Amino acid sequence: MKKTATSNKKPFGKVMLTLLMCLIMAVGALPGVSVKATSTAPVMDPSQTGSITIHKYEYNAPNPSPTPIAGTGEAGQAVPEGAKALEGAGFTLYKIVGKNAIANYYNGITPEPLPTDINDYCEQDATTKRWKLKSGASTLATITEQKTDASGETKFEDLEAGIYLVIETTTPDKVTTPVTPFFVSIPMTKSTGSGWLYDVHVYPKNATTYSGDIELKKLGTGTNTLTGVTFVLQKEKDDGTYQTLYNNDKGDPIGPLKDPEVTNSAGHKEGTGVLTTGNDGCIKVNGLSQGTYRFVETGLGPNYGYILDGATGYEFTVDASGQATYQTTTTTNEETLEIEVTNEKPDVEKKIKNPTPSPMAYTGDYTVGDTVTYQIAVDVPKNVENLGDFRIEDTPNNLKYTSNTLKVYKADGTTEIAASTYTLNESAPANGFTITFTTGAENGIKESAGEQIFIEYKAVLQNTAILNPNDDDNIGGNVNKVELFYSNEIRPTGTDDGNPNYGTPTPTPYVIEDSGARVYSFKINILKTGDNSAKLAGVKFDLYREVASGTDGSITGDDAKALGLDSTKSWEKVQTLTTDSNGEVGTTGLANGTYYLVETETNAGYNLLSKPVKVELEFAYNIVTVTPAIAAGRTTKGTLDEENSYVTPGVSIDDATATNSIEVNIKNSKGFTLPTTGGAGGFLFTLVGCGIMIVGIVIFHRTRNKKAENA
């Protein structure tokens, strides 16, 4: 039966009312799309295609919110003040009603209702708040997702007439909640009611939430902050890799401007992405949307000696509400999230393990041939396991390392680190050694990460030792230099996840040198004179020094007493000295202490000394070092401050005098002199003796005769 004009008008009005309701659903995006029904609209052409252009905006409405602006579906609609184009929002279209069905409906041929309830087709995840198509929902076609560009726009073209469900399937991280899905009809009547609109424009809007300040504070040794350290801020992508950010989500530049005259596609001036710690050791960013971020260290600036950790990402998260979390610390979007990061810096220090009363010192005095015990203290960085190079080189000066005396101890000073976890080279440097640690070895140095270790060994003072102070006023002593070589950068390994430090060449190891440990050795000159200041040559002395009880080769008791030495003490013979033609003899390489010169042979006509001559060496030395110097990848410690350092001559001598040149003047005196054998004196002695004998015989006979006469 043919429908009348009257019957056509009734469903058409219903159609317009239904369509109006459908389009009002699109207003859920503030504002959406509306349509004005009119009975004067021309007949719809189902063969004509159309388009849907989505203009996506970020908009945080003030309180109170302004009156929403009604959508018209046409281009050029006004948006609220403060709305900003939103890039990266992805939309997917699902065709719900086909062109013939909607044409029949609009033209009043089939008055069946159009879909109006999005819940019949969509569902929202309770946690992420994202929308998706319901499983089993009936659709005619799916139009692949498209994302908005920097201007916040994306356009779906060549769309057949029909009803389309629009779902925001990719939501930028900064968006608090995705826009509610909505229906769009192609075509729709124009707002004036004068015709059909096949190219529809919609303006969905999202509220956004950003983080507050995220502050990283860079610390060095102790509590000092490090200035000039550089970082980049990176954000995790969907594939698990990271990309460096040059602007925050508000469009503000990160770091200094790349080019003050240039703006990016979103109309923002772009930063370099490089963040540099200031005098307070801090960098700060804000305006970040939800997601996972990390700071990555890229440069140490002027902080020489520290280890750049370019492999570690200091990771934090921001959720949809702007709440930021680092490790166990969580802040709201109105608070500052503080991240403290400490750079590691090893150190090395060398001391002499002297006998008591000062067992550990930078200086000591020893005699040539003495064994000197050294101790090297090494501050092990917490990240030592990640260092490719960590080794000690010891270079003696006028000392020689004693093989097989080296041991490595943990911080307690007694627990040894297994020798299998390091390599010891006892042939280089000359007279010294090199110890190379396997940083990742089990039971090795990594167990002392963040603590000290001690390297102890022995060395013998050589006869080439510098003598003080009679060696061209040299006050530097015999220096035993130690150097710590270590990797000062840690680079990422494995699969490249976007860390900017991938592929950067590893630099030459950094060096810390300590030349502060100094051994001193002194000298005595002896001048032997006789009567009238005659210079006595060939006089011999044995030099003894007082040593600790039990010292190998020492004498005590009666042996000492026989030499005129204190029998209750122990004495070691240092050497035998013989004066030259000038009556002089010198002895070198002596430590401070008590010495005795025992004269064992003197010139004819002179008596041996009645007792040993005591010589007490009491040199004082005060060594001042300058501030460690840093240059060319090396820190040098223990450099002598010659202006303020000194060695003061000091000696007390029995029966002798001392000068600044430490000369011991010993004078011998002549005694009762016997005549020489085989000379005239011997003959005279014989004659006198014979005369005395004759006189004796004469007296004897006279006495005998008198006794006979009186008998």
C-alpha positions as CSV (number, residue, x, y, z in Angstrom):
1,M,0.0,0.0,0.0
2,K,1.4,3.4,-0.9
3,K,2.2,5.6,2.0
4,T,0.6,9.0,2.1
5,A,2.4,12.3,2.6
6,T,0.9,12.5,6.1
7,S,2.2,9.1,7.0
8,N,5.7,10.2,5.8
9,K,5.8,13.2,8.1
10,K,5.2,11.4,11.4
11,P,8.2,9.1,11.2
12,F,10.4,11.8,9.9
13,G,9.8,13.9,13.0
14,K,10.6,10.9,15.1
15,V,13.7,10.4,13.1
16,M,14.8,13.9,13.7
17,L,14.2,13.6,17.4
18,T,16.1,10.4,17.6
19,L,19.0,11.8,15.6
20,L,19.0,14.8,17.9
21,M,19.4,12.5,20.9
22,C,22.2,10.6,19.2
23,L,24.1,13.7,18.5
24,I,23.6,15.1,21.9
25,M,25.5,12.0,23.1
26,A,28.5,13.4,21.3
27,V,28.3,16.5,23.6
28,G,29.8,14.3,26.3
29,A,33.1,15.6,25.1
30,L,32.2,19.2,25.8
31,P,30.8,20.3,23.5
32,G,30.0,17.6,21.0
33,V,27.7,17.6,18.0
34,S,24.1,18.6,17.8
35,V,21.6,18.6,15.0
36,K,18.5,20.6,14.5
37,A,15.5,18.7,13.1
38,T,13.5,20.2,10.3
39,S,10.8,18.9,8.2
40,T,12.0,21.0,5.3
41,A,15.3,19.0,4.8
42,P,15.8,17.7,1.3
43,V,15.9,13.9,0.8
44,M,19.2,12.3,1.9
45,D,21.4,10.9,-0.8
46,P,22.8,7.5,0.4
47,S,25.4,7.4,-2.4
48,Q,27.3,10.4,-1.2
49,T,30.3,9.9,1.1
50,G,31.4,12.1,3.9
51,S,34.0,12.6,6.6
52,I,34.5,13.0,10.3
53,T,37.1,15.4,11.5
54,I,38.0,15.2,15.2
55,H,39.4,18.3,16.9
56,K,40.9,17.1,20.2
57,Y,41.6,19.5,23.0
58,E,43.1,19.5,26.4
59,Y,40.8,21.5,28.7
60,N,40.8,21.9,32.4
61,A,37.6,23.7,33.2
62,P,37.8,26.4,35.9
63,N,35.6,26.3,38.9
64,P,32.8,27.2,38.4
65,S,32.7,25.8,34.9
66,P,31.5,28.0,32.1
67,T,28.3,27.3,30.2
68,P,29.1,24.6,27.5
69,I,29.1,25.7,23.9
70,A,26.7,23.8,21.8
71,G,28.2,21.9,18.8
72,T,27.0,22.4,15.3
73,G,28.9,19.7,13.5
74,E,30.4,22.3,11.3
75,A,34.0,23.5,11.0
76,G,35.4,26.6,12.8
77,Q,33.4,26.2,16.0
78,A,34.6,28.1,19.0
79,V,36.4,26.4,21.8
80,P,36.5,27.4,25.5
81,E,39.3,29.8,26.5
82,G,42.3,27.9,27.7
83,A,41.7,24.8,25.6
84,K,44.9,23.5,23.9
85,A,45.3,21.2,21.0
86,L,46.0,17.6,22.2
87,E,48.4,15.5,20.1
88,G,48.5,11.8,20.1
89,A,44.9,10.9,20.9
90,G,43.9,7.9,18.9
91,F,40.3,7.2,17.7
92,T,38.7,4.1,16.1
93,L,35.4,4.2,14.2
94,Y,32.9,1.3,14.3
95,K,30.1,1.4,11.7
96,I,26.9,0.6,13.4
97,V,24.2,1.5,10.8
98,G,24.7,1.2,7.1
99,K,23.9,3.7,4.4
100,N,20.6,2.1,3.2
101,A,19.2,1.7,6.6
102,I,19.9,5.3,7.6
103,A,18.6,6.5,4.3
104,N,15.4,4.6,4.7
105,Y,15.1,5.9,8.3
106,Y,15.8,9.5,7.4
107,N,13.6,9.4,4.3
108,G,10.8,7.9,6.4
109,I,10.7,4.5,4.6
110,T,11.7,2.4,7.6
111,P,10.8,4.0,10.9
112,E,12.9,1.7,13.1
113,P,14.8,3.5,15.9
114,L,18.6,4.3,15.6
115,P,21.1,3.2,18.4
116,T,21.3,5.7,21.2
117,D,22.9,3.9,24.2
118,I,26.7,3.5,23.9
119,N,26.6,1.0,26.8
120,D,25.0,-1.4,24.3
121,Y,28.3,-1.4,22.4
122,C,31.1,-0.2,24.8
123,E,32.5,-1.0,28.2
124,Q,35.0,0.9,30.4
125,D,37.9,-0.6,32.3
126,A,37.4,0.1,36.0
127,T,41.2,0.6,36.6
128,T,42.5,2.4,33.5
129,K,39.1,4.0,32.7
130,R,39.7,3.3,29.0
131,W,36.8,2.3,26.8
132,K,36.6,-0.6,24.3
133,L,34.1,-2.3,22.1
134,K,32.1,-5.0,24.0
135,S,32.8,-8.6,23.1
136,G,30.1,-9.7,20.7
137,A,28.8,-6.2,19.9
138,S,27.3,-6.1,16.4
139,T,29.2,-3.8,14.0
140,L,29.3,-3.5,10.2
141,A,32.9,-2.3,9.8
142,T,35.9,-1.1,11.7
143,I,37.8,2.0,10.5
144,T,41.4,1.7,11.7
145,E,42.6,4.0,14.5
146,Q,44.0,7.4,13.6
147,K,45.9,9.8,16.0
148,T,45.6,13.5,16.3
149,D,48.5,15.6,15.0
150,A,50.2,18.5,16.7
151,S,47.2,20.7,15.9
152,G,45.0,18.1,17.7
153,E,43.3,17.0,14.5
154,T,42.6,13.8,12.6
155,K,40.2,13.3,9.7
156,F,38.5,10.1,8.6
157,E,37.6,10.5,4.9
158,D,35.5,8.7,2.3
159,L,33.0,7.4,4.8
160,E,29.8,5.9,3.6
161,A,26.6,7.3,5.0
162,G,25.6,5.7,8.2
163,I,25.9,5.9,12.0
164,Y,29.4,5.6,13.5
165,L,30.5,4.8,17.0
166,V,33.6,6.8,17.9
167,I,35.9,5.4,20.7
168,E,39.1,7.0,22.0
169,T,41.3,3.9,21.9
170,T,44.6,5.6,22.6
171,T,44.7,8.2,25.3
172,P,47.7,10.6,25.8
173,D,49.3,10.0,29.2
174,K,48.4,13.5,30.4
175,V,44.7,12.8,30.0
176,T,43.0,12.0,33.3
177,T,40.0,10.1,31.8
178,P,39.3,9.3,28.1
179,V,36.3,11.0,26.5
180,T,33.1,9.0,26.6
181,P,32.4,7.3,23.3
182,F,29.8,8.9,21.1
183,F,27.8,8.4,17.9
184,V,28.2,10.5,14.7
185,S,25.7,10.4,11.8
186,I,26.8,10.9,8.3
187,P,25.1,12.9,7.0
188,M,23.4,15.1,9.6
189,T,21.2,18.1,9.1
190,K,22.8,21.5,9.2
191,S,22.2,23.7,12.3
192,T,20.2,26.0,10.1
193,G,18.0,23.1,8.9
194,S,18.7,24.1,5.3
195,G,20.3,20.8,4.2
196,W,22.5,17.8,4.9
197,L,26.0,18.1,6.4
198,Y,28.2,15.2,5.1
199,D,31.6,16.5,6.4
200,V,31.1,16.5,10.2
201,H,33.4,18.2,12.7
202,V,33.5,17.2,16.4
203,Y,35.3,18.8,19.3
204,P,35.9,16.3,22.1
205,K,37.8,17.6,25.1
206,N,39.7,15.9,27.9
207,A,40.7,17.1,31.4
208,T,44.4,16.7,32.2
209,T,46.5,16.4,35.3
210,Y,50.2,17.1,35.6
211,S,52.8,16.3,38.2
212,G,54.3,18.8,40.6
213,D,58.0,19.4,40.8
214,I,60.3,16.5,40.4
215,E,63.7,17.4,41.8
216,L,66.9,15.4,41.7
217,K,69.8,16.3,44.0
218,K,73.3,15.2,43.1
219,L,75.6,14.4,46.0
220,G,79.3,13.6,46.2
221,T,81.4,12.3,49.0
222,G,80.1,13.1,52.4
223,T,77.2,15.5,52.0
224,N,78.6,17.9,49.5
225,T,76.6,18.6,46.4
226,L,77.9,18.4,42.8
227,T,77.5,21.3,40.4
228,G,77.6,21.0,36.6
229,V,76.5,17.3,36.4
230,T,74.3,16.8,33.3
231,F,71.2,14.6,32.9
232,V,68.5,13.9,30.4
233,L,64.9,13.1,31.2
234,Q,63.4,10.2,29.3
235,K,59.9,8.6,29.1
236,E,59.1,5.0,28.6
237,K,57.4,4.1,25.3
238,D,54.9,1.4,24.7
239,D,57.6,-1.0,23.5
240,G,59.6,-0.6,26.7
241,T,62.3,1.6,25.3
242,Y,62.8,5.2,26.3
243,Q,62.9,8.5,24.5
244,T,64.5,11.8,25.6
245,L,62.1,14.6,26.2
246,Y,62.7,18.2,25.1
247,N,59.5,19.7,26.4
248,N,57.2,18.7,29.2
249,D,53.6,17.9,28.6
250,K,52.6,21.5,29.0
251,G,54.9,22.4,26.2
252,D,57.5,24.1,28.3
253,P,61.1,23.5,27.2
254,I,63.4,21.1,29.2
255,G,66.8,22.6,29.6
256,P,68.1,25.6,27.7
257,L,66.3,26.5,24.4
258,K,67.6,24.7,21.4
259,D,66.9,27.8,19.2
260,P,65.1,30.8,20.6
261,E,63.8,31.7,17.1
262,V,62.3,28.3,16.2
263,T,59.1,26.6,17.4
264,N,58.1,23.0,16.9
265,S,55.0,21.7,15.2
266,A,52.9,22.3,18.3
267,G,54.0,25.9,18.4
268,H,56.3,25.5,21.4
269,K,60.0,26.5,21.7
270,E,61.9,23.3,22.1
271,G,64.6,22.7,24.8
272,T,67.9,20.9,24.4
273,G,66.8,18.3,26.9
274,V,70.0,18.7,28.9
275,L,69.5,19.4,32.6
276,T,72.5,20.7,34.6
277,T,72.8,20.7,38.3
278,G,73.2,24.2,39.9
279,N,75.1,25.3,42.9
280,D,72.7,23.4,45.1
281,G,73.4,20.2,43.1
282,C,69.7,20.1,41.9
283,I,67.8,19.8,38.7
284,K,64.0,20.2,38.5
285,V,61.2,19.4,36.0
286,N,57.5,19.6,36.3
287,G,54.3,19.4,34.2
288,L,54.7,15.7,33.5
289,S,51.7,13.5,32.6
290,Q,51.1,9.9,33.7
291,G,53.8,7.5,32.7
292,T,57.2,6.1,33.7
293,Y,60.2,8.4,33.5
294,R,63.9,8.2,34.3
295,F,66.8,10.6,34.7
296,V,70.0,9.4,33.0
297,E,73.4,10.9,33.8
298,T,75.3,12.0,30.8
299,G,78.2,14.2,32.1
300,L,80.2,15.0,35.2
301,G,81.2,18.5,34.4
302,P,84.1,19.7,36.6
303,N,83.7,17.0,39.2
304,Y,86.9,15.1,38.4
305,G,87.5,11.8,40.1
306,Y,83.9,10.9,40.4
307,I,82.5,7.9,38.5
308,L,79.8,8.8,35.9
309,D,77.1,6.2,36.1
310,G,75.6,6.3,32.7
311,A,74.0,2.9,32.9
312,T,71.6,3.6,35.8
313,G,68.2,5.2,35.2
314,Y,66.7,6.9,38.2
315,E,63.1,5.9,37.5
316,F,59.9,7.4,38.9
317,T,56.3,7.2,37.9
318,V,53.4,9.7,37.5
319,D,49.8,8.4,37.7
320,A,46.6,9.8,36.1
321,S,46.1,12.1,39.2
322,G,49.5,13.6,38.9
323,Q,50.8,11.6,41.9
324,A,54.6,11.0,41.6
325,T,56.4,8.0,43.1
326,Y,60.1,7.3,43.5
327,Q,61.0,4.0,45.2
328,T,58.9,4.3,48.4
329,T,58.3,8.0,48.3
330,T,54.9,9.2,46.9
331,T,53.8,12.8,46.5
332,T,50.6,14.5,45.2
333,N,50.7,16.8,42.2
334,E,51.0,19.8,44.6
335,E,54.1,18.5,46.3
336,T,57.8,18.1,45.3
337,L,59.2,14.7,44.7
338,E,62.8,14.7,45.8
339,I,65.3,12.2,44.4
340,E,68.8,12.0,46.0
341,V,71.6,10.5,43.9
342,T,75.1,10.0,45.1
343,N,78.1,9.7,42.8
344,E,80.9,7.4,43.8
345,K,84.5,8.5,44.1
346,P,87.2,6.1,45.2
347,D,90.3,7.2,47.0
348,V,93.8,5.9,47.9
349,E,96.0,6.8,50.8
350,K,99.4,5.4,51.7
351,K,101.0,5.4,55.2
352,I,104.0,3.9,56.9
353,K,103.3,1.3,59.6
354,N,106.0,2.5,62.0
355,P,107.0,0.9,65.3
356,T,105.2,2.4,68.3
357,P,104.4,5.0,69.6
358,S,103.0,6.2,66.2
359,P,102.2,3.1,64.3
360,M,100.5,4.8,61.3
361,A,102.0,7.9,59.8
362,Y,102.9,9.6,56.6
363,T,106.6,9.8,57.6
364,G,109.2,7.7,59.3
365,D,113.0,7.4,59.6
366,Y,114.9,4.2,58.8
367,T,118.4,3.0,58.3
368,V,119.6,1.5,55.0
369,G,118.8,-2.1,55.0
370,D,115.8,-1.7,57.3
371,T,112.5,-3.3,56.3
372,V,109.6,-0.7,56.1
373,T,106.0,-1.8,56.4
374,Y,103.5,0.1,54.2
375,Q,99.8,0.2,54.3
376,I,97.6,1.4,51.5
377,A,94.0,2.3,52.3
378,V,91.6,2.1,49.3
379,D,88.1,3.6,49.4
380,V,86.1,1.1,47.3
381,P,83.1,2.7,45.4
382,K,79.7,1.1,45.9
383,N,79.5,0.4,42.1
384,V,82.9,-1.2,41.9
385,E,81.4,-4.4,40.4
386,N,80.5,-2.4,37.3
387,L,84.0,-1.0,36.8
388,G,86.1,-2.5,34.0
389,D,89.4,-1.4,35.6
390,F,90.4,-1.2,39.2
391,R,94.1,-1.6,39.9
392,I,96.9,-0.4,42.2
393,E,100.4,0.4,41.0
394,D,103.1,1.0,43.7
395,T,106.4,2.6,42.6
396,P,109.1,2.8,45.3
397,N,111.8,5.4,45.3
398,N,115.1,4.1,46.9
399,L,113.1,1.2,48.3
400,K,112.5,-2.3,47.0
401,Y,109.3,-4.4,47.4
402,T,109.9,-7.6,49.3
403,S,108.4,-10.5,47.3
404,N,105.6,-12.5,48.9
405,T,104.8,-10.0,51.6
406,L,101.7,-8.5,50.1
407,K,98.3,-9.1,51.7
408,V,94.9,-7.6,51.1
409,Y,92.5,-7.1,54.0
410,K,88.9,-6.1,54.4
411,A,87.9,-3.1,56.5
412,D,88.3,-5.0,59.7
413,G,92.0,-5.2,59.0
414,T,92.2,-8.9,59.7
415,T,90.0,-10.7,57.2
416,E,92.0,-11.3,54.0
417,I,90.5,-11.0,50.5
418,A,91.2,-14.1,48.6
419,A,94.3,-13.8,46.4
420,S,92.4,-15.7,43.6
421,T,90.3,-12.6,43.1
422,Y,93.2,-10.3,42.0
423,T,96.3,-10.6,39.9
424,L,99.7,-9.6,41.4
425,N,102.6,-8.6,39.2
426,E,105.8,-8.3,41.2
427,S,108.0,-7.2,38.3
428,A,106.4,-3.9,37.3
429,P,106.9,-1.1,38.1
430,A,110.6,-1.6,38.9
431,N,111.1,-2.5,42.6
432,G,107.4,-2.3,43.1
433,F,104.2,-4.2,42.1
434,T,100.8,-4.0,40.4
435,I,97.6,-5.5,41.8
436,T,94.6,-5.8,39.4
437,F,91.3,-6.6,40.9
438,T,88.6,-8.8,39.3
439,T,85.8,-6.5,40.2
440,G,83.0,-9.0,39.8
441,A,84.7,-12.0,41.4
442,E,82.9,-13.8,44.2
443,N,84.4,-13.3,47.6
444,G,86.5,-10.5,46.1
445,I,86.6,-6.7,46.3
446,K,82.9,-6.4,45.5
447,E,82.1,-7.6,49.0
448,S,83.8,-4.5,50.3
449,A,81.8,-2.1,48.0
450,G,81.3,1.2,49.9
451,E,84.0,0.3,52.4
452,Q,87.7,0.4,52.8
453,I,90.3,-2.3,52.0
454,F,93.9,-2.4,53.1
455,I,96.9,-3.5,51.2
456,E,99.9,-4.2,53.4
457,Y,103.4,-5.1,52.3
458,K,107.1,-4.7,53.1
459,A,110.0,-2.9,51.4
460,V,113.7,-2.6,52.1
461,L,115.5,0.8,52.2
462,Q,118.2,0.8,49.6
463,N,121.7,2.3,49.8
464,T,120.7,4.8,47.2
465,A,118.4,6.5,49.7
466,I,118.2,10.2,49.8
467,L,119.9,11.5,52.9
468,N,118.5,14.4,54.9
469,P,119.4,17.1,55.5
470,N,122.9,16.8,54.0
471,D,121.7,16.1,50.5
472,D,121.5,19.5,48.8
473,D,119.0,20.6,51.4
474,N,116.6,18.0,50.1
475,I,113.7,17.6,52.6
476,G,111.4,15.4,50.4
477,G,112.6,12.1,51.8
478,N,112.3,8.8,50.0
479,V,108.9,8.8,48.4
480,N,106.9,5.6,47.8
481,K,104.3,6.5,45.2
482,V,101.0,4.7,44.9
483,E,98.5,5.1,42.0
484,L,94.9,3.9,41.7
485,F,93.7,3.4,38.2
486,Y,89.9,3.0,37.7
487,S,87.2,3.3,35.1
488,N,85.5,6.7,35.7
489,E,82.5,5.9,33.5
490,I,80.0,3.1,33.6
491,R,78.3,2.5,30.2
492,P,75.1,0.5,29.5
493,T,75.5,-2.9,28.1
494,G,73.0,-5.4,26.5
495,T,70.1,-4.3,24.3
496,D,69.9,-0.6,23.6
497,D,66.8,0.7,25.4
498,G,67.3,4.3,24.3
499,N,69.9,5.3,26.9
500,P,72.0,8.1,25.3
501,N,75.2,6.6,26.7
502,Y,75.1,3.6,24.3
503,G,78.0,3.5,21.9
504,T,80.0,6.1,23.7
505,P,83.7,5.1,23.7
506,T,85.1,4.3,27.2
507,P,87.6,6.9,28.2
508,T,91.1,6.3,29.6
509,P,91.0,5.2,33.2
510,Y,91.2,7.9,35.8
511,V,94.2,8.0,38.2
512,I,94.5,9.1,41.8
513,E,98.1,9.4,42.9
514,D,99.3,9.6,46.5
515,S,103.0,10.5,47.1
516,G,102.6,11.5,50.7
517,A,104.4,8.6,52.4
518,R,108.1,9.5,53.0
519,V,111.0,7.7,54.6
520,Y,113.9,9.7,56.0
521,S,117.5,8.7,56.4
522,F,120.3,10.7,58.0
523,K,124.1,11.0,57.9
524,I,126.9,11.4,60.5
525,N,130.4,12.7,59.6
526,I,133.3,11.9,62.0
527,L,136.4,14.0,62.4
528,K,139.3,12.3,64.3
529,T,142.0,14.5,65.7
530,G,144.9,14.2,68.0
531,D,147.4,16.6,69.7
532,N,147.7,20.0,68.1
533,S,144.6,19.2,66.0
534,A,146.5,16.5,64.1
535,K,144.2,14.6,61.6
536,L,144.4,10.9,62.5
537,A,144.0,8.5,59.6
538,G,143.2,4.8,59.9
539,V,141.3,5.0,63.2
540,K,138.6,2.4,63.3
541,F,135.2,2.5,64.9
542,D,132.4,0.0,65.2
543,L,129.0,1.8,65.0
544,Y,126.3,0.3,67.2
545,R,122.7,1.3,67.5
546,E,120.1,0.5,70.1
547,V,117.5,-1.9,68.8
548,A,114.4,-3.7,70.1
549,S,115.1,-6.7,72.3
550,G,115.3,-9.9,70.3
551,T,116.4,-8.3,67.1
552,D,118.3,-10.7,64.9
553,G,122.1,-10.3,65.2
554,S,121.9,-8.0,68.2
555,I,124.1,-8.4,71.3
556,T,123.3,-7.8,75.0
557,G,124.5,-8.7,78.4
558,D,128.2,-9.5,78.8
559,D,128.9,-9.0,75.1
560,A,127.6,-5.5,75.3
561,K,129.3,-4.8,78.6
562,A,132.7,-5.8,77.2
563,L,132.3,-3.0,74.6
564,G,131.3,-0.5,77.2
565,L,127.6,-0.6,76.2
566,D,124.6,-0.9,78.5
567,S,124.3,-4.6,79.2
568,T,120.5,-4.4,79.8
569,K,119.8,-3.2,76.3
570,S,120.2,-4.8,72.8
571,W,122.7,-3.4,70.3
572,E,123.1,-4.0,66.6
573,K,126.4,-3.4,64.8
574,V,125.7,-1.1,61.9
575,Q,129.1,-1.0,60.2
576,T,132.8,-0.5,60.8
577,L,134.2,3.0,60.0
578,T,137.8,3.9,59.2
579,T,139.1,7.5,59.0
580,D,140.8,8.7,55.8
581,S,144.0,10.7,55.4
582,N,142.0,13.8,56.6
583,G,140.9,12.0,59.7
584,E,137.3,11.9,58.4
585,V,134.8,9.2,57.8
586,G,131.1,9.4,57.1
587,T,128.2,7.0,57.7
588,T,124.9,7.4,55.8
589,G,121.4,6.1,55.8
590,L,120.8,6.3,59.6
591,A,117.4,6.6,61.3
592,N,116.9,8.6,64.4
593,G,118.0,6.8,67.5
594,T,120.8,6.1,70.0
595,Y,124.1,5.1,68.5
596,Y,127.6,4.4,70.0
597,L,131.0,4.7,68.4
598,V,133.3,2.0,69.8
599,E,136.9,2.8,68.9
600,T,138.7,-0.5,68.1
601,E,142.0,0.8,66.6
602,T,143.9,4.1,66.9
603,N,147.2,5.6,65.8
604,A,150.5,4.7,67.5
605,G,151.2,6.8,70.5
606,Y,147.6,7.4,71.2
607,N,145.4,5.6,73.7
608,L,142.1,4.0,72.7
609,L,139.0,5.8,73.9
610,S,138.2,4.8,77.4
611,K,134.5,4.4,76.6
612,P,132.2,4.5,73.5
613,V,131.0,7.8,72.2
614,K,127.3,8.2,72.4
615,V,125.5,9.9,69.4
616,E,121.8,10.6,69.8
617,L,120.2,11.4,66.5
618,E,117.1,13.5,67.1
619,F,116.1,15.0,63.8
620,A,112.6,16.6,63.6
621,Y,110.8,16.6,60.3
622,N,107.5,18.3,59.5
623,I,106.0,17.7,56.1
624,V,103.2,19.8,54.7
625,T,101.3,18.9,51.5
626,V,99.4,21.2,49.2
627,T,95.8,20.8,48.0
628,P,95.5,17.9,45.6
629,A,96.1,18.9,42.0
630,I,93.7,17.8,39.3
631,A,94.8,17.8,35.6
632,A,94.5,15.5,32.6
633,G,92.5,12.8,34.3
634,R,94.8,12.6,37.3
635,T,94.4,13.7,40.9
636,T,97.8,14.2,42.6
637,K,98.0,14.1,46.4
638,G,100.8,14.4,48.9
639,T,102.7,17.0,46.9
640,L,105.3,18.7,49.1
641,D,104.9,22.3,50.2
642,E,108.6,23.1,50.3
643,E,108.1,26.5,51.8
644,N,106.4,25.1,55.0
645,S,108.1,21.7,55.2
646,Y,111.4,21.2,57.1
647,V,113.9,18.8,58.5
648,T,115.7,20.2,61.6
649,P,119.2,18.8,62.4
650,G,119.3,17.4,65.9
651,V,122.0,15.4,67.7
652,S,123.5,15.1,71.2
653,I,127.0,13.7,71.6
654,D,129.1,12.5,74.5
655,D,132.7,13.9,74.7
656,A,132.2,15.6,71.3
657,T,130.7,18.5,69.6
658,A,128.0,18.8,66.9
659,T,127.5,21.2,64.1
660,N,124.7,21.7,61.6
661,S,126.5,19.3,59.3
662,I,126.3,16.6,62.0
663,E,130.0,16.3,62.4
664,V,131.3,14.4,65.4
665,N,134.6,15.7,66.5
666,I,136.5,13.0,68.5
667,K,139.9,13.8,70.0
668,N,142.4,11.2,71.2
669,S,145.2,12.0,73.7
670,K,148.8,10.6,73.9
671,G,149.7,8.4,76.9
672,F,152.9,6.9,78.5
673,T,155.1,5.9,75.5
674,L,157.2,2.8,75.6
675,P,160.5,2.8,73.5
676,T,160.6,0.9,70.4
677,T,162.2,-2.6,70.4
678,G,165.6,-3.1,68.7
679,G,166.8,0.5,69.2
680,A,169.5,2.3,71.3
681,G,167.2,2.5,74.2
682,G,167.2,-1.3,74.4
683,F,171.0,-1.5,74.5
684,L,171.2,1.1,77.2
685,F,168.7,-0.8,79.2
686,T,170.9,-3.9,78.9
687,L,174.0,-2.1,80.1
688,V,172.2,-0.6,83.1
689,G,170.8,-4.0,83.9
690,C,174.3,-5.6,83.8
691,G,175.7,-2.9,86.1
692,I,173.0,-3.4,88.6
693,M,173.7,-7.1,88.5
694,I,177.5,-6.5,89.1
695,V,176.7,-4.2,92.0
696,G,174.5,-6.9,93.5
697,I,177.2,-9.5,93.2
698,V,179.8,-7.3,94.9
699,I,177.4,-6.5,97.8
700,F,176.6,-10.2,98.2
701,H,180.3,-11.2,98.5
702,R,181.1,-8.5,101.0
703,T,178.3,-9.5,103.2
704,R,179.4,-13.1,103.0
705,N,182.9,-12.3,104.1
706,K,181.9,-10.3,107.1
707,K,179.8,-13.2,108.3
708,A,182.9,-15.5,108.0
709,E,185.1,-13.3,110.0
710,N,182.7,-13.1,112.9
711,A,182.1,-16.8,113.0
